[in-house]
Amino acid sequence: PLRSGQQVYARGRDLVVMAMVNPGAEVIADGHIHVYAPLRGRAIAGARGWSDARIFAREMKPELVSISGVY
């Protein structure tokens, strides 16, 4: 699980997370983000401007969602 204060960045690719993203944690990807657990932290997809990026989560309760810089 990603804990508060932790950050994971997938440069130039999609990001797949198999555990919970807790509040205060951040997942960032230049492509899509897949979270196969509850997403409670921040999710930033399409970090380098790819507007077709998507965020998928088993349970969607994020603090913040951003796709291609749009929050």
Helices and strands as residue ranges (DSSP letters): E 7-10, E 15-17, E 26-29, E 33-39, E 42-45, E 55-60, E 64-67
